[in-house]
Amino acid sequence: MRGCGVVFLLGILSAAECADYGRWNYGSISWKLNATDSTTATVDVVIYSAWRLSDPSILDLGTKMQITTVGQHFKVGSMNGMDTILDFGDGTTTNQIDFEVLSLNVMDDTVIGRSIFRHKYSQSSFTASLAVCCKAAGNQNGLQPVQLFTAIDTTTGSSSLGSPSIPMLPTVMVGPSASVFQLPAISAAGAAGRANLQWALGGAGSYSPGSILPTGVTVAASTGAVSVDTSCYATASCADVHAVVVVSDGTASSSADLLIHLLLDPTLSPSLTLTLRAPAAPHPLAAATASSPGALPPIAAYAGTP
């Protein structure tokens, strides 16, 4: 694949050609309660996401130039005739989706951003969703649309303070036959709500039509331990795996779009390097791996996590 990030900067490829590479890398959607009154609830819908920095649609709102600095803002517009839409689930939508830059890496051609939408709901249950075109090429389900969901509960008498959120893990080392690592989730109710968390792979409805559903990946419902089958390295290279994980506390839920990249590291043979790219976050956690879910230690949250 041509290095779109480099040649875009040199002006060799047109914007239309570069757009063919897609732009979304990974991300998550969740919500938290902001305020309530007798008839309504005000909710913050939070999106963390990572994008291809060189994509011609990722431009600073003020200068219309490429992103260069943390704190800048960029708007994610339409691509291939598909608008970026946040559907609040109550009959209202927006395509005005601006992100604050939390970090960027020119070498990795990645910019990570956060967007918070404050929305007033009636006291009921809703499902908000994010639809984006399209996943970056070169990854599983590359150039396919992305859709993520979060279940919102603002019913009268609900004690929900928001949905669980799923932060990002850095690179972890795994064995050549199978890997197990913990995908942490943070309860909106704090430590007291952790016992209620349940993890699951998203069903077919979590993926756009035409997407490849993940194989060789399982998630332990009560612990969030993710097992990835890497036995394909016995005969060939392992393909990247795109998976959507949903975490729920029994009332509200959120989802994260993960890209699990398996790369054989010759300096550590026969071990592998497994990179879990998702969801975007300003400060990574300390990773933990083990041969069995029961041996996994808890992973503490980092500053800045909603």
C-alpha positions in Angstrom: 0.0 0.0 0.0 1.3 3.5 -0.8 2.2 5.6 2.2 -0.7 7.9 2.1 0.4 9.9 5.1 3.8 10.8 3.5 2.6 11.4 -0.1 -0.4 13.5 1.1 2.0 15.9 2.8 4.1 16.1 -0.5 0.9 16.7 -2.5 1.5 13.7 -4.8 -1.9 12.1 -4.2 -5.2 14.0 -4.6 -7.7 14.2 -1.7 -10.0 11.8 -3.5 -7.3 9.2 -3.9 -6.1 9.5 -0.3 -9.7 9.2 0.9 -9.8 5.8 -0.6 -7.6 4.6 2.3 -10.4 5.2 4.9 -9.8 7.2 8.1 -11.2 5.5 11.2 -8.8 3.3 13.3 -10.7 2.6 16.5 -12.8 4.1 19.2 -15.7 3.9 21.8 -19.0 5.5 22.7 -20.4 5.9 26.2 -22.5 8.3 28.3 -22.7 9.8 31.7 -25.4 11.7 33.6 -25.0 15.4 33.9 -28.2 16.6 35.5 -31.8 15.7 36.1 -35.1 17.5 37.0 -38.6 16.2 37.5 -39.2 15.4 33.8 -35.9 15.4 31.9 -32.3 14.2 32.2 -29.3 15.9 30.7 -26.7 13.4 29.4 -23.1 13.7 28.1 -22.5 11.3 25.2 -18.8 10.8 25.0 -16.8 9.5 22.0 -13.1 8.7 22.0 -11.7 7.8 18.6 -8.5 7.5 16.7 -8.2 8.6 13.0 -5.7 8.6 10.2 -3.9 11.8 10.7 -3.1 12.3 7.0 -6.7 11.9 5.8 -7.7 15.1 3.9 -10.9 15.4 5.9 -9.0 15.7 9.3 -8.2 19.4 9.3 -8.0 22.0 12.0 -11.3 23.9 12.3 -9.6 27.3 12.3 -6.8 27.1 9.8 -8.1 24.3 7.6 -4.6 22.9 7.7 -3.4 19.5 8.8 -3.5 18.8 12.6 -0.1 19.5 14.3 -0.8 20.2 18.0 -2.7 18.8 20.9 -5.7 21.0 21.8 -6.7 21.7 18.2 -10.2 20.8 17.0 -11.2 19.0 13.8 -14.6 18.2 12.3 -15.4 14.8 10.8 -17.5 15.3 7.8 -18.9 13.0 5.1 -16.9 10.4 3.1 -18.0 8.4 0.1 -21.4 10.1 0.3 -22.0 8.9 3.9 -22.3 11.5 6.6 -20.9 11.0 10.1 -24.0 10.8 12.2 -24.6 10.7 15.9 -28.1 9.5 16.5 -29.3 10.3 20.0 -32.0 7.6 19.8 -34.9 10.0 20.6 -35.5 11.1 17.0 -32.8 13.7 16.9 -29.4 13.5 15.2 -26.4 15.6 14.5 -23.7 15.5 11.8 -21.8 18.4 13.5 -19.2 16.2 15.2 -16.1 18.1 16.3 -13.1 16.5 18.2 -10.6 17.9 20.5 -7.1 16.5 19.8 -5.8 14.6 22.8 -2.6 13.2 21.1 -1.1 12.6 17.7 1.7 10.5 16.3 3.0 11.4 12.8 5.0 8.2 12.5 1.9 6.1 13.2 -0.3 8.5 11.1 -2.8 8.7 14.0 -4.7 11.4 15.8 -6.7 10.7 18.9 -9.7 12.9 19.8 -12.6 13.3 22.2 -16.0 14.7 21.6 -18.7 15.3 24.2 -22.3 16.0 23.3 -24.6 17.4 25.9 -28.2 16.3 25.2 -31.5 16.6 27.1 -33.7 13.5 27.2 -37.1 12.7 28.5 -37.1 10.2 31.3 -37.1 6.9 29.3 -34.7 4.4 27.7 -32.8 5.2 24.5 -30.0 3.8 22.3 -27.6 6.3 20.9 -25.4 5.3 18.0 -22.5 6.6 16.0 -22.1 5.9 12.3 -18.8 6.7 10.5 -17.3 6.0 7.1 -14.9 4.3 6.9 -12.4 2.1 8.6 -8.8 2.6 7.5 -7.6 0.3 4.7 -5.1 -2.4 5.5 -7.1 -3.5 8.5 -9.7 -6.2 8.8 -13.0 -4.7 7.5 -11.0 -1.8 6.0 -13.1 0.7 4.1 -16.2 -0.6 5.8 -18.5 1.7 7.7 -18.4 1.7 11.5 -21.3 1.7 13.9 -21.2 1.9 17.7 -24.0 1.9 20.3 -24.6 3.0 23.9 -27.8 2.1 25.8 -29.0 5.1 27.9 -31.4 4.8 30.8 -33.0 8.0 32.2 -36.2 6.4 33.4 -37.8 7.8 36.5 -36.3 6.2 39.6 -33.2 4.9 37.7 -30.0 5.0 39.7 -27.8 4.9 36.6 -25.1 7.5 36.5 -24.0 6.5 33.1 -22.7 3.6 31.1 -19.5 1.7 31.7 -16.5 3.0 29.7 -13.6 0.9 28.2 -10.2 2.5 28.2 -7.2 1.5 26.0 -4.5 -1.1 26.6 -0.9 -0.7 25.3 1.1 -3.4 23.6 1.2 -6.7 25.5 3.3 -9.8 25.0 1.6 -13.1 24.3 2.6 -16.7 23.6 2.6 -18.4 20.2 -0.5 -20.6 20.7 -3.0 -18.4 22.5 -3.2 -15.1 24.4 -5.3 -13.9 27.3 -5.4 -10.3 28.4 -7.9 -8.2 30.4 -10.0 -5.6 28.7 -10.8 -3.2 31.6 -14.0 -1.4 32.0 -14.8 1.5 34.4 -18.2 1.6 36.0 -20.0 5.0 36.2 -20.8 4.1 39.8 -17.1 3.7 40.6 -15.7 0.7 42.5 -19.1 -0.2 43.9 -20.5 -0.8 40.4 -17.7 -3.0 39.1 -19.2 -6.3 40.4 -22.2 -5.7 38.1 -20.2 -5.3 34.9 -20.7 -7.9 32.1 -18.6 -8.1 28.9 -19.6 -9.6 25.5 -18.6 -9.6 21.9 -21.0 -7.5 19.9 -23.4 -9.5 17.7 -23.8 -9.2 13.9 -25.9 -6.0 14.4 -22.7 -4.4 15.8 -21.0 -4.6 12.4 -21.9 -3.0 9.1 -23.2 -5.2 6.3 -20.3 -6.8 4.4 -18.0 -6.8 7.5 -16.1 -9.9 8.5 -17.2 -11.1 12.0 -14.3 -11.9 14.4 -13.1 -15.5 14.8 -10.8 -16.9 17.4 -11.7 -14.2 19.9 -13.7 -14.8 23.1 -14.5 -12.5 26.0 -15.2 -13.8 29.5 -18.5 -12.3 30.6 -17.7 -11.7 34.3 -14.0 -10.7 34.0 -13.4 -9.0 30.7 -10.6 -11.5 29.9 -10.1 -11.6 26.2 -8.7 -14.7 24.6 -7.2 -14.5 21.1 -6.3 -17.7 19.2 -2.9 -17.2 17.6 -2.4 -20.9 16.5 -2.4 -19.7 12.9 1.3 -18.8 13.4 2.0 -22.5 13.3 1.6 -22.4 9.5 1.1 -18.8 8.4 0.7 -15.2 9.5 -2.2 -14.2 11.6 -4.6 -11.6 10.1 -5.6 -8.6 12.2 -8.9 -9.1 14.0 -11.6 -6.4 14.2 -14.0 -6.9 17.1 -16.7 -4.9 18.8 -17.0 -5.4 22.6 -20.0 -4.4 24.6 -19.8 -3.8 28.4 -23.0 -3.5 30.4 -23.9 -3.0 34.1 -27.4 -4.4 33.7 -28.9 -1.0 33.0 -26.7 0.9 30.6 -24.1 -0.3 28.2 -21.4 1.0 25.9 -19.4 -0.4 23.0 -15.8 -0.2 21.8 -14.4 -0.9 18.3 -11.1 -2.9 18.7 -8.4 -3.7 16.2 -6.1 -6.5 17.5 -2.9 -6.6 15.5 -0.7 -9.7 15.8 2.9 -9.3 14.7 5.6 -11.9 15.0 8.6 -10.4 16.8 11.8 -12.2 15.7 13.7 -10.9 18.7 11.3 -12.6 21.0 10.7 -15.8 19.1 8.5 -17.8 19.6 6.6 -15.0 21.3 4.3 -12.5 19.5 3.6 -8.9 19.9 -0.1 -8.2 20.3 -1.2 -4.7 19.9 -4.7 -3.8 21.1 -5.6 -0.6 19.4 -8.7 0.6 21.2 -10.4 2.6 22.4 -8.6 5.9 22.2 -7.4 7.4 25.5 -4.9 10.1 26.6 -3.0 7.9 29.0 -2.6 4.1 28.5 -2.9 1.6 31.3 -0.2 -0.8 32.5 -0.9 -4.0 30.6 -1.3 -7.4 32.2 -1.2 -10.8 30.6 -1.6 -14.3 32.0 -2.1 -17.9 30.9 -5.6 -18.0 32.5 -8.2 -15.4 33.3 -8.1 -16.2 37.0 -4.5 -15.1 37.1 -5.2 -11.7 35.7 -4.7 -8.9 38.3 -7.1 -5.9 38.3 -6.1 -3.0 36.2 -6.5 0.4 37.8 -8.0 3.4 35.9 -5.9 6.3 34.7 -6.4 10.0 35.1 -8.6 11.5 32.5 -10.9 8.6 32.0 -14.6 9.6 32.1 
